[in-house]
């Protein structure tokens, strides 16, 4: 379950907030690679 950092902080769980923040950063770092791969695939003309 993905929790918003602010929600974790409000809950008083600093460790969870840090873990979620790290997860978001890791996801953001992986996004460009994934999107570029999808872009390369989408550039190929699709034959029906």
MMTF fields as JSON, N, C-alpha, C and O atoms, coordinates in Angstrom:
{
  "mmtfVersion": "1.0.0",
  "mmtfProducer": "UNKNOWN",
  "numBonds": 191,
  "numAtoms": 192,
  "numGroups": 48,
  "numChains": 1,
  "numModels": 1,
  "chainsPerModel": [1],
  "groupsPerChain": [48],
  "chainIdList": ["A"],
  "bondAtomList": [4, 2, 8, 6, 12, 10, 16, 14, 20, 18, 24, 22, 28, 26, 32, 30, 36, 34, 40, 38, 44, 42, 48, 46, 52, 50, 56, 54, 60, 58, 64, 62, 68, 66, 72, 70, 76, 74, 80, 78, 84, 82, 88, 86, 92, 90, 96, 94, 100, 98, 104, 102, 108, 106, 112, 110, 116, 114, 120, 118, 124, 122, 128, 126, 132, 130, 136, 134, 140, 138, 144, 142, 148, 146, 152, 150, 156, 154, 160, 158, 164, 162, 168, 166, 172, 170, 176, 174, 180, 178, 184, 182, 188, 186],
  "bondOrderList": [1, 1, 1, 1, 1, 1, 1, 1, 1, 1, 1, 1, 1, 1, 1, 1, 1, 1, 1, 1, 1, 1, 1, 1, 1, 1, 1, 1, 1, 1, 1, 1, 1, 1, 1, 1, 1, 1, 1, 1, 1, 1, 1, 1, 1, 1, 1],
  "groupList": [{"groupName": "UNK", "atomNameList": ["N", "CA", "C", "O"], "elementList": ["N", "C", "C", "O"], "formalChargeList": [0, 0, 0, 0], "bondAtomList": [1, 0, 2, 1, 3, 2], "bondOrderList": [1, 1, 2], "singleLetterCode": "X", "chemCompType": "L-PEPTIDE LINKING"}],
  "groupTypeList": [0, 0, 0, 0, 0, 0, 0, 0, 0, 0, 0, 0, 0, 0, 0, 0, 0, 0, 0, 0, 0, 0, 0, 0, 0, 0, 0, 0, 0, 0, 0, 0, 0, 0, 0, 0, 0, 0, 0, 0, 0, 0, 0, 0, 0, 0, 0, 0],
  "groupIdList": [1, 2, 3, 4, 5, 6, 7, 8, 9, 10, 11, 12, 13, 14, 15, 16, 17, 18, 19, 20, 21, 22, 23, 24, 25, 26, 27, 28, 29, 30, 31, 32, 33, 34, 35, 36, 37, 38, 39, 40, 41, 42, 43, 44, 45, 46, 47, 48],
  "secStructList": [7, 7, 7, 7, 2, 2, 2, 2, 2, 2, 6, 6, 7, 2, 2, 2, 2, 2, 2, 2, 2, 2, 2, 2, 2, 2, 2, 2, 2, 2, 2, 2, 2, 2, 2, 2, 2, 2, 2, 2, 2, 2, 2, 1, 7, 7, 7, 7],
  "xCoordList": [0.843, 0.0, 0.87, 1.735, 0.649, 1.44, 0.821, -0.354, 1.634, 1.139, 1.813, 2.993, 1.072, 1.649, 2.563, 2.193, 3.779, 4.737, 4.083, 4.343, 3.243, 2.604, 1.72, 1.67, 1.024, 0.147, 0.962, 0.56, 2.11, 2.967, 3.496, 3.591, 3.843, 4.361, 3.268, 3.517, 2.052, 0.935, 0.648, 0.229, 0.873, 0.647, 1.745, 1.636, 2.805, 3.896, 4.898, 5.735, 4.825, 5.744, 6.826, 6.697, 7.888, 8.968, 9.677, 10.07, 9.835, 10.532, 9.759, 10.349, 8.447, 7.609, 7.687, 7.766, 7.664, 7.735, 9.04, 9.058, 10.141, 11.442, 11.446, 11.961, 10.874, 10.842, 10.012, 10.403, 8.869, 8.0, 8.707, 8.638, 9.393, 10.099, 11.182, 11.358, 11.905, 12.944, 12.333, 12.889, 11.159, 10.485, 10.074, 10.201, 9.578, 9.167, 10.37, 10.284, 11.498, 12.703, 13.169, 13.556, 13.129, 13.56, 12.642, 13.099, 11.344, 10.385, 10.61, 10.537, 10.885, 11.112, 12.38, 12.456, 13.376, 14.629, 14.429, 15.094, 13.512, 13.289, 12.359, 12.37, 11.558, 10.579, 11.2, 10.73, 12.242, 12.816, 13.254, 13.045, 13.859, 14.317, 13.125, 13.137, 12.096, 10.924, 10.21, 9.808, 10.063, 9.341, 10.113, 9.51, 11.446, 12.243, 12.126, 12.093, 12.062, 11.913, 10.566, 10.46, 9.519, 8.17, 8.114, 7.445, 8.815, 8.821, 9.46, 8.988, 10.524, 11.197, 10.269, 10.239, 9.511, 8.583, 7.432, 6.969, 6.98, 5.835, 6.229, 5.364, 7.511, 7.962, 7.85, 7.688, 7.937, 7.849, 6.434, 5.467, 6.297, 4.96, 4.312, 4.924, 3.074, 2.373, 1.622, 0.904, 1.814, 1.106, -0.13, -0.068, -1.266, -2.491, -2.749, -3.737],
  "yCoordList": [-1.213, 0.0, 1.252, 1.406, 2.135, 3.35, 4.429, 4.768, 4.966, 6.015, 7.329, 7.362, 8.396, 9.712, 10.078, 9.874, 10.63, 11.006, 11.84, 11.622, 12.786, 13.664, 12.853, 13.123, 11.86, 11.03, 10.246, 10.105, 9.735, 8.972, 9.864, 9.448, 11.104, 12.049, 12.38, 12.441, 12.594, 12.918, 11.759, 11.961, 10.555, 9.367, 9.215, 8.4, 10.007, 9.956, 8.871, 8.529, 8.321, 7.253, 7.822, 7.809, 8.317, 8.945, 7.917, 8.214, 6.703, 5.659, 5.319, 5.157, 5.213, 4.901, 6.034, 5.798, 7.263, 8.425, 8.407, 8.708, 8.048, 8.002, 6.896, 7.081, 5.753, 4.619, 4.97, 4.664, 5.611, 5.995, 7.011, 6.942, 7.963, 8.994, 8.358, 8.728, 7.393, 6.697, 5.929, 5.883, 5.314, 4.537, 5.45, 5.089, 6.642, 7.596, 8.036, 8.159, 8.272, 8.702, 7.601, 7.868, 6.357, 5.224, 5.083, 4.816, 5.265, 5.173, 6.273, 6.038, 7.472, 8.607, 8.384, 8.776, 7.743, 7.489, 6.426, 6.453, 5.493, 4.406, 4.842, 4.253, 5.869, 6.306, 6.707, 6.241, 7.556, 7.975, 6.786, 6.79, 5.775, 4.615, 3.879, 3.496, 3.69, 2.964, 3.729, 3.151, 5.044, 5.849, 5.908, 5.906, 5.962, 6.023, 4.711, 4.699, 3.602, 2.298, 2.209, 1.739, 2.673, 2.653, 3.58, 3.272, 4.713, 5.666, 5.01, 5.19, 4.258, 3.593, 2.561, 2.41, 1.851, 0.856, 1.518, 1.028, 2.646, 3.33, 3.982, 4.239, 4.249, 4.869, 3.878, 4.276, 2.589, 1.574, 1.538, 1.504, 1.547, 1.486, 0.132, -0.917, 0.175, -1.067, -1.578, -0.837, -2.858, -3.461, -4.181, -4.946, -3.93, -4.608, -5.815, -6.523],
  "zCoordList": [0.0, 0.0, 0.0, 0.862, -0.948, -1.032, -0.159, -0.304, 0.755, 1.645, 1.312, 0.961, 1.422, 1.151, 2.312, 3.469, 2.023, 3.076, 4.17, 5.353, 3.79, 4.777, 5.716, 6.916, 5.17, 5.994, 7.01, 8.165, 6.575, 7.477, 8.586, 9.741, 8.223, 9.215, 10.228, 11.432, 9.719, 10.603, 11.542, 12.682, 11.061, 11.882, 12.927, 13.843, 12.781, 13.756, 13.433, 14.269, 12.222, 11.833, 10.929, 9.705, 11.538, 10.769, 9.891, 8.763, 10.422, 9.666, 8.39, 7.322, 8.51, 7.353, 6.344, 5.138, 6.838, 5.95, 5.162, 3.969, 5.846, 5.176, 4.127, 3.024, 4.472, 3.542, 2.311, 1.184, 2.529, 1.414, 0.533, -0.694, 1.177, 0.405, -0.467, -1.628, 0.113, -0.644, -1.798, -2.896, -1.532, -2.579, -3.722, -4.892, -3.376, -4.406, -5.239, -6.461, -4.552, -5.28, -6.219, -7.356, -5.738, -6.567, -7.773, -8.884, -7.548, -8.639, -9.661, -10.867, -9.172, -10.071, -10.898, -12.062, -10.27, -10.98, -12.057, -13.093, -11.811, -12.766, -13.896, -14.977, -13.646, -14.646, -15.984, -17.022, -16.006, -17.296, -18.152, -19.365, -17.536, -18.296, -18.898, -20.068, -18.074, -18.533, -19.65, -20.66, -19.446, -20.434, -21.747, -22.821, -21.671, -22.895, -23.659, -24.889, -22.915, -23.559, -24.246, -25.379, -23.534, -24.111, -25.327, -26.314, -25.256, -26.372, -27.603, -28.725, -27.383, -28.497, -29.133, -30.354, -28.293, -28.819, -29.563, -30.593, -29.015, -29.618, -30.949, -31.786, -31.149, -32.403, -33.56, -34.713, -33.245, -34.296, -34.863, -34.102, -36.2, -36.808, -36.532, -36.734, -36.071, -35.756, -36.991, -37.663, -37.259, -38.41, -37.907, -36.944, -38.572, -38.151, -39.037, -38.845]
}
